[in-house]
Amino acid sequence: MGKEIERKFLVKGDAWKALAPGIRYRQGYLNSSFDRTVRVRTIGDQGFITVKGPNNGIARLEFEYVIPADDANEMLTELAEKPLIEKNRYRILRGKHVWEVDEFLGDNAGLVVAEIELGSVDEPFEKPEWIGEEVSGDPRYYNSNLVAHPYSEWK
Amino acid sequence: MGKEIERKFLVKGDAWKALAPGIRYRQGYLNSSFDRTVRVRTIGDQGFITVKGPNNGIARLEFEYVIPADDANEMLTELAEKPLIEKNRYRILRGKHVWEVDEFLGDNAGLVVAEIELGSVDEPFEKPEWIGEEVSGDPRYYNSNLVAHPYSEWK
């Protein structure tokens, strides 16, 4: 399996918002240790629990199960590490690629990022007018950092 | 979701052993923190993942899902905290209630406890002659503690 290349950008304005329906994601961790993570999330009205092993570079063990959304929401509210990550995700087709625009809510409200998956580092792609500065590889924008240091607390 | 009310007792003698077949349990924790536990286990040839909230006296949040036994065994071997807990469980009907007697093996050999699930905190129940001291809420007997401090190491 080839390595997937993702590039991440900040998003300008709100023209992107009319281009796709937003689907609500709500997620949190029951365990976020180095050795394994246990994530609970809802995507729309579906619930999931996902167990992942450590990052070993090549392959990472992953087990995901569909669970009742009510269970997932109760675990998120009562048991998960806080703050939760809440966002609306918009999947926007542009040329041959899909942009995933994440509009964060809650403690990360105000942050909007867009990701595109490419087959190689130099694969060309259309850049919509609402795409701003590239933040690929900037650890401040990792999901784990958005729990520990939410956007609302940034200087 | 569910709230379980359980009372736990030590077990005396071995008269209980002839009252039901023992079923092998193998289990381990993906998280055994104070705030929540995530347990994976096999019961005979079935797999389960179970999330529980903190112990608040004798009522606690619990969510359990059936998963493939192969997944459960892979998570137990590759990801769970060690040592695993292995035991034989005997389900013994007495009056209107089922007593679950756990005969621990491995690092916890010698420990035998019995649990009864009740509909309310003050629900009456028959107490068999082999039931000893109550240990409900005693953290030494939590399964998670039996991983960190197995019975064989107790003074």
Interface residues (C-beta under 8 A of the other chain):
Chain A: L30 N31 S33 D35 R36 V38 V40 I49 V51 G53 L61 F63 Y65 I67 D70 D71 E74 M75 E78 L79
Chain B: M1 L30 N31 S33 D35 R36 V38 I49 V51 G53 L61 F63 Y65 I67 D71 E74 M75 E78 L79
